[in-house]
Amino acid sequence: MRRAVALACLAAACAAAQQIRLESAGARSWFRVEGAAPGGRLAVFVDTAPGASPDATPMLGSSRAEGGSLVFDPRFPLQPGLRYRAEFRPASGPPVIATFEIPRPAAAVTRLEHVYPSADRLPENQLKLYLHFSAPMSRGEAYRRVQLLENGRGPVELPFLELAEELWDPDGKRLTLLFDPGRVKQDLLPRREAGPALEAGKSYTLVIDGAFLDASSRPLDQEYRKTFQVGPADRDPPDPKTWRLGPPSAASTEPLSLELPEPMDQALLESLLEVTDLRGQAVAGSVEVDRQETRWRFRPAAPWQPGNYIVLVGKTLEDLAGNSIGRPFEVDVFERVTERIARETARLPFAVR
Amino acid sequence: MTVSRFRLCAFALFSVAVAFGAAAIDYSASLKAGKAELKSAGALAFGPDGILFVGDSVSAAIVAIDTGDRKAAAKAGPLEIKAVNEKIAALLGTAPDQILINDMVVNPISRNTYLAVSRGRGPEATPVILRVTPAGKIEEFSLDNVKSARVAIPNAPDAQAKDARGANRRMEAITDLAFVDGKVFVAGLSNEEFASNLRAIPFPFREADKGANVEIYHGQHGRWETNSPVRTFVPYEIKKEAHLLAAYTCTPLVKFPISTLKPGTKVVGTTIAELGNRNRPLDMIIYKKAGNEYILMSNSSRGVMKMSTEKIDTFGAITQQTERQGLSYETIPELKGVEQLDKYDDSSALIVARLVEGGSLDLKTIALP
């Protein structure tokens, strides 16, 4: 694994026969004092400042005697980029102190690869943004590193729902930013007090700070900006009847294409549609989403067989404003109660000939 | 996080036991000895008998752990650990900026405090459960040999769906847990679809239940309804009926009776307070002082809110356009920067807070306001 570098050997350590060594095998590392007489204590500290602090907290771990050596096994792996101070205090005589720096492995610089929606015109009630990074990122600073500017005016205050948990994907490479629903929804106090985060007719810039740290605590390669215009709110649920299917030809591996009159939520569009035959058997293949999330294409793994098929669309598919199939994001319970009918899936039949 | 959870529900359990002459449940007997596997440690809640529930968002599971921590506390004095994040980092052999304290809960029996901590901030971070004794000693609560049980959280119907690159990127952040009436309630927020699914999982674990889709009437006029997710909640009895007081992502505070939460059903809650801009609820506790009862709610760095529960039972469901109603609140200005809050004892709360901007992150008891 990593090669530890002994930085210094202080006090009596250099002259003494007893030296502290850092040894490692695989992911494990441990500290060893050879020829340690019984009764000595070995403790390891994160070396944050020069000089030992008398009330410093030693790191967790366990000590054991091995042959004539005293060995300290840290409870957690040593962290690249940090310096550790090992202190051996024999039953009698001066302490032996050594520091070790754990080098950081070289790695490519992390980039912001894409921001979804791809479009540069978003509805006033836009619900989510997805930031895709090239490598895993650090949790705990997202809302400090992302800023929304109203062009010509300056920062929009608290546009996003800030959750300590933050909404990352399992790889830590995609961050979901939710616009504060209290400012998206009509008639709520936050919206009446502070107004919507986005207003129709204005333009905005999303700024991703280059100091945003990846999981290895390294900054991004640069600052990123995405500028977009804002149009009127979209309060209509997507209607699959308005979608246009382009069936492929039999015996080909042409993609089945589905064209949508408005952009959909990229993550959900990529994952919630499925192609099956009439018996419900899924057709294997791969999905592509392009044209600013208004086109979904499915390329089969094997050539199309003639016959009838169905595209099943999960009911939780949302458009940019969080309206899902058969259900608007907001339902006016006094005027539009009939719109609360939700369907499990929408079925789009097509034939391959 | 949150709670006087156990204390509130203890009464309900006791009532059931008396009414039906049922033998006390040995919760520990339902757990298996061995290593409790966690991929992450987020929301925490105490159940009965020192059982600790841990929300593991990465594994999409709730893990119940018998802490064996059942020795009633001697009278606990004030507790204060300055720069607690630095001490934890030193203990875990890392730098303070590599530590996240995800949740904090006080064992109501022993007054030992449990912290869910991430060592590291990336997806490979190591979850650690720490215990802070009333004397202020921080120690690891080892998961290597404990009695535990886990239950997978039932996922959204399309959770297995893969994106165009063949990856399932969907994940649900477990934002709060509470144990009440023999069930673990779980609030979560998906990183993809915007939907509310409050789950109730009977404990001892059998299988996770589908969860009720909670729909609420929001707002001044109770007019615009959405599937907004629950962010944090606290069990609370209103007229001897167990309720949840839930704070939603779009800020209303809502009450609904637990008896109405049935799998697969939709529940209508009642908005009891409309919280304005900048109030993003983190934790809630309920306490009594001088004969009155209050809700104390911490918000993300914007002060702590105190509300009297005096009129909480008088609000009916909002079914027609009405004028504004709801609990009024006062903000405790000196409690800014509170990141974790739980009830410590009858007269104090425990917080993790950076009370002075740019100052240290401290763990300390405060008098209940």
Interface residues (C-beta under 8 A of the other chain):
Chain A: V44 F45 V46 T48 A56 T57 P58 M59 L60 G61 P74 R75 F76 L78 Q79 L82 Y84 L127 K128 P136 M137 S138 R139 G140 L158 L161 E162 L163 A164 E165 E166 L167 W168 D169 P170 D171 G172 R174 T176 L178 D180 P181 G182 R183 V184 K185 Q186 D187 L188 L189 P190 E193 A194 L213 D214 A215 S216 S217 D265 A267 L268 E270 S271 L272 E274 S286 V287 E288 V289 G314 T316 E318 G322 S324 R327 F329 E330 V331 D332 V333 F334 E344
Chain B: G42 S57 V58 K87 A89 A90 L91 L92 G93 T94 A95 D97 Q98 L100 N102 S118 R119 G120 R121 G122 P123 E124 A125 T126 E140 A156 P157 D158 A161 K162 D163 A164 G166 A167 N168 R169 R170 M171 A173 I174 T175 L189 S190 N191 E192 E193 F194 A195 Y217 H218 G219 Q220 H221 G222 R223 W224 E225 T226 N227 S228 R231 T249 C250 T251 P252 E274 L275 G276 N277 R278 N279 R280 L282 S300 Q320 Q321 E339
